[in-house]
Amino acid sequence: MNLAYVALKAFPHWNQRIITERDIQRVCKKKGVYIVEGKVGMPGLYIPYAGFAFIVIDPGLPPGMRLWVLLHELAHHLLHVPGMQLFDKRYKTKADFEANFLAAVALIPLEIVMTKLPGEIQEEYGYPKELTDLRKWIYDNYRI
């Protein structure tokens, strides 16, 4: 499955403008994914249960991290065979790498990554260092 194709189908402005929580909620509603807030000992998780799909997100996350976790978990729904996925900002599995790739490009579109340093992006948008570092790596290696 082509990651960019899936991302653009869900988010037509992927890599053109920052995807917002409202955009994420719209796609979740369209795809039948429910966002639930709750403390589960990690920032978030994706879980299919009894024919439904849920993203569980820690309500105490700062806004930039919240967006990353929501997009990461939604990416699992869009890209992977349904199964429980735990948020991992590292890339231990191909599935987590793909989910983080989709989220990084959605949150830091090309224009921003080409005009700002990772530290500037962290400060301005409140994104974690791991996310901005990944986005820079994606740009350096794929030029998107």
C-alpha positions as CSV (number, residue, x, y, z in Angstrom):
1,M,0.0,0.0,0.0
2,N,1.4,3.4,-1.0
3,L,1.7,5.6,2.2
4,A,1.4,8.9,0.3
5,Y,-1.7,7.7,-1.6
6,V,-3.4,6.7,1.6
7,A,-2.4,9.9,3.4
8,L,-3.7,12.1,0.5
9,K,-6.9,10.2,0.2
10,A,-7.7,10.8,3.9
11,F,-6.1,14.3,4.1
12,P,-6.2,16.0,0.6
13,H,-3.9,18.8,2.0
14,W,-1.3,16.4,3.5
15,N,2.1,18.0,3.1
16,Q,0.6,21.3,2.0
17,R,-0.8,22.6,5.3
18,I,-0.8,21.5,8.9
19,I,-3.4,18.9,9.6
20,T,-5.5,20.0,12.6
21,E,-7.4,18.1,15.2
22,R,-10.6,19.1,13.5
23,D,-9.3,17.4,10.3
24,I,-8.4,14.3,12.3
25,Q,-11.9,14.2,13.9
26,R,-13.5,14.5,10.4
27,V,-11.5,11.5,9.1
28,C,-12.2,9.5,12.2
29,K,-16.0,10.1,11.9
30,K,-15.9,9.2,8.2
31,K,-13.9,6.0,8.9
32,G,-15.9,5.0,12.0
33,V,-13.0,5.5,14.5
34,Y,-14.0,6.8,17.9
35,I,-11.6,9.0,19.9
36,V,-11.7,8.3,23.6
37,E,-9.7,10.1,26.3
38,G,-8.3,8.1,29.1
39,K,-5.2,7.3,31.1
40,V,-3.8,4.0,29.9
41,G,-0.2,4.3,31.0
42,M,1.0,5.6,27.6
43,P,0.3,8.6,25.3
44,G,-2.2,6.6,23.2
45,L,-3.2,3.4,21.5
46,Y,-5.3,2.2,18.7
47,I,-7.6,-0.8,19.4
48,P,-10.3,-2.5,17.4
49,Y,-12.9,-4.0,19.7
50,A,-16.2,-5.8,18.9
51,G,-16.4,-4.4,15.4
52,F,-15.5,-0.9,16.4
53,A,-12.2,1.1,16.2
54,F,-11.0,3.3,19.0
55,I,-8.1,5.7,19.6
56,V,-7.5,6.1,23.3
57,I,-5.5,9.2,24.1
58,D,-4.1,10.6,27.3
59,P,-6.1,13.8,28.1
60,G,-3.0,15.4,29.7
61,L,-0.9,15.6,26.6
62,P,0.4,19.0,25.4
63,P,-1.3,20.1,22.1
64,G,1.7,19.3,19.8
65,M,2.1,15.8,21.3
66,R,-1.6,15.2,21.2
67,L,-1.8,15.9,17.5
68,W,1.2,13.5,16.9
69,V,-0.4,10.7,18.9
70,L,-3.8,11.1,17.2
71,L,-2.4,11.1,13.7
72,H,0.0,8.2,14.5
73,E,-2.9,6.1,15.8
74,L,-5.3,7.1,13.0
75,A,-2.5,6.1,10.5
76,H,-2.5,2.6,12.0
77,H,-6.2,2.4,11.1
78,L,-5.6,3.7,7.6
79,L,-2.5,1.7,6.8
80,H,-2.5,-1.5,8.7
81,V,-4.4,-4.7,9.3
82,P,-6.7,-4.0,12.3
83,G,-5.0,-5.0,15.5
84,M,-4.0,-3.2,18.8
85,Q,-1.2,-0.7,18.3
86,L,0.5,1.2,21.1
87,F,2.0,4.6,20.5
88,D,5.7,4.5,20.1
89,K,7.7,7.5,19.0
90,R,10.6,5.3,18.1
91,Y,10.5,3.1,15.0
92,K,10.8,-0.5,16.4
93,T,8.4,-1.8,13.8
94,K,7.6,-1.0,10.1
95,A,4.1,-0.2,11.2
96,D,5.3,2.4,13.8
97,F,7.7,3.9,11.2
98,E,4.9,4.3,8.7
99,A,2.5,5.8,11.3
100,N,5.1,8.2,12.4
101,F,6.1,9.1,8.8
102,L,2.4,9.9,7.9
103,A,2.0,12.0,11.1
104,A,5.3,13.9,10.7
105,V,4.5,15.0,7.2
106,A,0.9,15.8,8.1
107,L,2.0,18.1,11.0
108,I,5.1,19.6,9.4
109,P,4.3,20.2,5.7
110,L,7.0,20.8,3.1
111,E,6.9,24.6,3.3
112,I,7.6,24.6,7.0
113,V,10.4,22.0,6.9
114,M,12.1,23.9,4.1
115,T,12.0,27.3,5.9
116,K,12.5,26.6,9.6
117,L,15.0,24.7,11.7
118,P,13.7,21.8,13.8
119,G,14.2,23.9,17.0
120,E,12.2,26.7,15.6
121,I,9.4,24.3,14.7
122,Q,9.4,22.8,18.2
123,E,9.2,26.2,19.7
124,E,6.5,27.6,17.4
125,Y,4.2,24.6,17.2
126,G,5.0,22.8,20.4
127,Y,6.1,19.6,18.7
128,P,8.4,17.1,20.4
129,K,12.0,17.0,19.3
130,E,11.6,13.4,18.1
131,L,8.9,14.5,15.7
132,T,10.8,17.4,14.2
133,D,14.0,15.3,13.9
134,L,12.0,12.6,12.1
135,R,10.5,15.2,9.7
136,K,13.9,16.6,8.9
137,W,15.2,13.1,8.2
138,I,12.2,12.4,5.9
139,Y,12.9,15.6,4.0
140,D,16.6,14.9,3.8
141,N,16.0,11.4,2.5
142,Y,12.8,11.7,0.4
143,R,12.6,15.4,-0.4
144,I,9.0,15.5,0.5
